[in-house]
Amino acid sequence: MSAYKLIIVLGLLVMTGCTSEQADVEYPVNDAAAQEFYTTTLKQVIDNKCISCHIYHIEGNNRYDTYEKTKSNIVQMVSRISSTSNTVMPPADAVQLTQEESESFQTFLALLSANEEEVPAARIQIEWTAYKYPDYDNRAGVSGTFDEISYELNESAIVPIDLLDNAKVTVNTSSVNVGNESERTTNVGTFFSAFTPDIIGDVISYDNNEVTILFEMNGITATETFDIVVNEDSLVLSGSIPDMNIFNWQLGYDALDSVCGDYHENKVWEDIDVTIVILTNQ
């Protein structure tokens, strides 16, 4: 499930039944982005497909003629649009919403539900996997992510792949997250605190199949080539850094070994797999 759809599902589960009095409490952030989307996109859909009936409702939960009223009732609106029962809206004898129009209600809810500080991290997701234990054939992977990622993409791209044109990603390594497991996250944080405060990736070249990225860590730069998969709503870049010794990782390795060497039998392998997901529908 994409981050976009997850926000919608959580919103429906948590906020069903909100009223106009509750709206400012339920949606305290990202109001400006939601209001802009309402003005430029959603209002036209409501005016064309909904307002002819809902303008006649008394003041309350079923009247959608202003931004604030729509904001207060968006969970109910999305729920009824998605319904398969006799509560579905628009009703069967009315002009139906197109797929794009239906998704505009979901987008509006997602904007209201999003935390502004989390939006950049949702656009770019990075997962790494390191490997432990001295027996290569029986080594085990440990995976993690980063919570703070800033980026520059080619926002004027006509096709999704061209988001990579001169793209740049900067990772705050102190924001490492190992599956929300506090002990492992603390241990890996020890590694990064002795290794590098930031990881920077600059796209050097790309085509529909591969991308070459210049990585900078610990003051050292090196290029690696990753595979690209173009999905309906994302670009998935996958590859590996085959030898972390290139980036002089020994101090970080020693720091990690000092706190949890016994757990990985004093061996962490030099190669690290990396997957970068770029959402293209934002």
Secondary structure as the mmCIF struct_conf table of DSSP 4:
data_model
#
loop_
_struct_conf.conf_type_id
_struct_conf.id
_struct_conf.beg_label_comp_id
_struct_conf.beg_label_asym_id
_struct_conf.beg_label_seq_id
_struct_conf.end_label_comp_id
_struct_conf.end_label_asym_id
_struct_conf.end_label_seq_id
HELX_RH_AL_P HELX_RH_AL_P1 ALA A 3 MET A 15
TURN_TY1_P TURN_TY1_P1 THR A 16 GLY A 17
HELX_RH_3T_P HELX_RH_3T_P1 SER A 20 GLN A 22
HELX_RH_AL_P HELX_RH_AL_P2 ALA A 23 GLU A 26
BEND BEND1 VAL A 29 VAL A 29
HELX_RH_AL_P HELX_RH_AL_P3 ASP A 31 PHE A 37
HELX_RH_PI_P HELX_RH_PI_P1 TYR A 38 LEU A 42
HELX_RH_AL_P HELX_RH_AL_P4 LYS A 43 LYS A 49
TURN_TY1_P TURN_TY1_P2 CYS A 50 CYS A 50
HELX_RH_AL_P HELX_RH_AL_P5 ILE A 51 HIS A 54
TURN_TY1_P TURN_TY1_P3 ILE A 55 TYR A 56
BEND BEND2 HIS A 57 HIS A 57
HELX_LH_PP_P HELX_LH_PP_P1 ILE A 58 ILE A 58
BEND BEND3 GLU A 59 GLY A 60
TURN_TY1_P TURN_TY1_P4 ASN A 61 ASN A 62
BEND BEND4 ASP A 65 THR A 66
HELX_RH_AL_P HELX_RH_AL_P6 TYR A 67 SER A 82
BEND BEND5 SER A 85 SER A 85
TURN_TY1_P TURN_TY1_P5 ASN A 86 THR A 87
BEND BEND6 MET A 89 PRO A 90
TURN_TY1_P TURN_TY1_P6 ALA A 92 ASP A 93
BEND BEND7 ALA A 94 ALA A 94
HELX_LH_PP_P HELX_LH_PP_P2 VAL A 95 THR A 98
HELX_RH_AL_P HELX_RH_AL_P7 GLN A 99 SER A 113
BEND BEND8 ALA A 114 ALA A 114
HELX_RH_3T_P HELX_RH_3T_P2 GLU A 116 GLU A 118
HELX_RH_AL_P HELX_RH_AL_P8 VAL A 119 ARG A 123
STRN STRN1 ILE A 124 LYS A 132
BEND BEND9 TYR A 133 PRO A 134
HELX_RH_3T_P HELX_RH_3T_P3 TYR A 136 ASN A 138
STRN STRN2 ALA A 140 PHE A 146
BEND BEND10 ASP A 147 ASP A 147
STRN STRN3 ILE A 149 GLU A 152
TURN_TY1_P TURN_TY1_P7 GLU A 155 SER A 156
BEND BEND11 ILE A 158 VAL A 159
HELX_RH_3T_P HELX_RH_3T_P4 PRO A 160 LEU A 164
TURN_TY1_P TURN_TY1_P8 ASP A 165 ASN A 166
STRN STRN4 LYS A 168 ASN A 172
HELX_RH_3T_P HELX_RH_3T_P5 THR A 173 SER A 175
STRN STRN5 VAL A 176 ASN A 177
BEND BEND12 VAL A 178 VAL A 178
TURN_TY1_P TURN_TY1_P9 GLY A 179 ASN A 180
HELX_RH_AL_P HELX_RH_AL_P9 SER A 182 SER A 193
TURN_TY1_P TURN_TY1_P10 ALA A 194 PHE A 195
BEND BEND13 PRO A 197 PRO A 197
STRN STRN6 ASP A 198 TYR A 206
BEND BEND14 ASN A 208 ASN A 209
STRN STRN7 GLU A 210 MET A 217
TURN_TY1_P TURN_TY1_P11 ASN A 218 GLY A 219
STRN STRN8 ILE A 220 VAL A 230
BEND BEND15 GLU A 232 ASP A 233
STRN STRN9 SER A 234 ILE A 241
BEND BEND16 PRO A 242 PRO A 242
HELX_RH_3T_P HELX_RH_3T_P6 MET A 244 PHE A 247
TURN_TY1_P TURN_TY1_P12 ASN A 248 ASN A 248
HELX_RH_AL_P HELX_RH_AL_P10 GLN A 250 CYS A 260
HELX_RH_3T_P HELX_RH_3T_P7 GLY A 261 HIS A 264
TURN_TY1_P TURN_TY1_P13 GLU A 265 ASN A 266
STRN STRN10 VAL A 268 VAL A 268
BEND BEND17 GLU A 270 GLU A 270
STRN STRN11 ILE A 272 LEU A 279
#
